[in-house]
């Protein structure tokens, strides 16, 4: 099985991605959420995450200043104040 394009430098399968996103390791989960929202195509993000996932994790995500600003703006437009 090929790895997702947004994880070009890691050997994670789709099953491992879902395990991380639904698991209890918050460090890995936060890293993966940040990776998905910064490197996946916008329409592909929603295959892995819900808006609620992003909103809950957002304050703890390590993002570039531009990515943080862009997502902050989008979340505010959608009615979330992060």
C-alpha positions as CSV (number, residue, x, y, z in Angstrom):
1,X,0.0,0.0,0.0
2,X,1.4,3.4,-0.9
3,X,1.8,6.1,1.8
4,X,-0.3,9.3,1.6
5,X,1.4,12.0,-0.4
6,X,1.4,14.5,2.5
7,X,3.6,12.1,4.5
8,X,6.3,11.6,1.8
9,X,9.1,11.4,4.3
10,X,7.4,9.0,6.8
11,X,6.4,5.3,6.4
12,X,2.8,5.4,7.8
13,X,-0.1,3.5,6.3
14,X,-3.6,4.7,6.2
15,X,-4.4,2.4,9.1
16,X,-1.6,3.8,11.2
17,X,-2.8,7.4,10.4
18,X,-6.3,6.5,11.7
19,X,-4.8,4.8,14.7
20,X,-2.8,7.9,15.6
21,X,-5.7,10.3,15.0
22,X,-8.0,8.2,17.2
23,X,-5.4,7.1,19.8
24,X,-4.3,8.5,23.1
25,X,-0.8,9.8,22.1
26,X,-1.5,13.5,22.0
27,X,2.0,14.4,20.8
28,X,1.7,12.2,17.7
29,X,-1.9,13.3,17.2
30,X,-1.0,17.0,17.3
31,X,1.9,16.4,14.9
32,X,-0.2,14.5,12.5
33,X,-3.1,17.0,12.5
34,X,-0.6,19.8,11.8
35,X,1.0,17.8,9.0
36,X,-2.4,17.1,7.4
37,X,-3.7,20.6,7.5
38,X,-0.5,22.1,6.2
39,X,0.5,19.5,3.5
40,X,-2.7,17.8,2.4
41,X,-4.9,19.3,-0.3
42,X,-7.8,21.1,1.3
43,X,-10.4,18.6,0.0
44,X,-8.4,15.7,1.4
45,X,-8.1,17.1,4.9
46,X,-11.8,16.2,5.5
47,X,-11.0,12.5,4.8
48,X,-9.0,12.4,8.0
49,X,-10.2,15.2,10.2
50,X,-13.4,16.9,11.2
51,X,-13.7,20.6,11.8
52,X,-14.1,19.8,15.5
53,X,-10.8,17.9,15.5
54,X,-9.0,20.9,14.1
55,X,-10.7,23.4,16.4
56,X,-9.9,21.4,19.5
57,X,-6.3,20.9,18.6
58,X,-5.6,24.3,17.0
59,X,-4.3,26.1,20.1
60,X,-1.7,23.4,20.6
61,X,-0.6,22.9,17.0
62,X,2.9,23.8,15.9
63,X,2.3,25.6,12.6
64,X,4.3,28.1,10.5
65,X,3.1,31.6,11.1
66,X,1.4,31.7,7.7
67,X,-0.4,28.4,8.2
68,X,-1.5,29.5,11.6
69,X,-2.8,32.9,10.3
70,X,-4.6,31.2,7.4
71,X,-6.3,28.6,9.5
72,X,-7.1,31.2,12.2
73,X,-8.8,33.3,9.6
74,X,-10.8,30.4,8.1
75,X,-11.9,29.2,11.6
76,X,-13.1,32.7,12.5
77,X,-15.0,32.9,9.2
78,X,-16.7,29.6,10.0
79,X,-17.7,30.9,13.4
80,X,-15.0,29.6,15.6
81,X,-12.9,31.9,17.8
82,X,-9.5,30.2,18.5
